[in-house]
C-alpha cells in the first residue's frame, strides 16, 4: 500500500494537479491538507469520477481543511478538535487493509516564536502538547500519522539550522516538542530512516523564492510516520520535488511511503 501526504494549498484551485498526481503516482491513499473549502464545495464528484470515490473530508471556508482520498473503502471516519478550536485540522479513517490513518494540519504558528507575545505560536504549542498526550494515552498500533506538521525537526530538514533556530518551524521548543511526540507517542519516521541521517531533505519551498531550485532554501515540514509496530514494514519513501515546478504549484510537494 502506498500512502501519500500533500499540503495542496486549495484543493479547488489545484484539483487538476491532484488528479495528475493520482494518475502518475499509483498511490492507494492520498492525504491532503490546507484544502481551504467547505465540505459542500469539495470536488467530491470530480475525484469520484477519476476513481477516488472513497473520501473522508473535513473543511472550512478559505482556511485549513483536511481530506483523505482512497481507492478502497474507508471506515471509522472521525476527528478531534484540538487546542479548544474547531478549525478542521485533523481527520482519521481506517483503510480496508486495517491501517488507521491520522491526517493532521498543525498550526503554522505565526512569525514570532514567543507564546506570550504571539497567540498563534501559543496555539501551536498547545496543539502539539495535546497530540502528544493523546497518543501517549492511546498508543498507536497498525497506524500511520501524516500531514503538514509545520515543524522541521532536524538540522538536515532545513537549509540552514544556524540561520533558522529563531525562525518559527525550527525553534528548539518546536523541534523538541515534535521529537517528544514521536518518542512518547510510539511513532517512527520512515522517511528519514530511508534517506539516512545525513541527507538534506525538504518538502516545502517558499513562494518568495524566485528560483527555488537554485536557492534551495527548503524545509521538511511534511511528514509520514508509522506506529513502531510497522517500522519494519516500510519498503520505500519518496519526496516528489518535481511538483514544485508545476503550473501554479503548491509550495509543498507530495511525500510517499510504501508499506
HELIX and SHEET records of a PDB file:
HELIX    1   1 UNK A   15  UNK A   25  1                                  11    
HELIX    2   2 UNK A   39  UNK A   41  5                                   3    
HELIX    3   3 UNK A   44  UNK A   49  1                                   6    
HELIX    4   4 UNK A  119  UNK A  137  1                                  19    
HELIX    5   5 UNK A  155  UNK A  157  5                                   3    
HELIX    6   6 UNK A  161  UNK A  164  1                                   4    
HELIX    7   7 UNK A  172  UNK A  184  1                                  13    
HELIX    8   8 UNK A  190  UNK A  195  1                                   6    
HELIX    9   9 UNK A  212  UNK A  215  1                                   4    
HELIX   10  10 UNK A  228  UNK A  233  5                                   6    
HELIX   11  11 UNK A  241  UNK A  245  5                                   5    
SHEET    1   A 6 UNK A  54  UNK A  58  0                                        
SHEET    2   A 6 UNK A  66  UNK A  70 -1                                        
SHEET    3   A 6 UNK A  29  UNK A  33 -1                                        
SHEET    4   A 6 UNK A   2  UNK A   7  1                                        
SHEET    5   A 6 UNK A 255  UNK A 258 -1                                        
SHEET    6   A 6 UNK A 236  UNK A 239 -1                                        
SHEET    1   B 6 UNK A  75  UNK A  78  0                                        
SHEET    2   B 6 UNK A  90  UNK A  94 -1                                        
SHEET    3   B 6 UNK A 100  UNK A 105 -1                                        
SHEET    4   B 6 UNK A 143  UNK A 148  1                                        
SHEET    5   B 6 UNK A 222  UNK A 227 -1                                        
SHEET    6   B 6 UNK A 187  UNK A 188 -1                                        
SHEET    1   C 2 UNK A 204  UNK A 205  0                                        
SHEET    2   C 2 UNK A 218  UNK A 219 -1                                        
END                                                                             
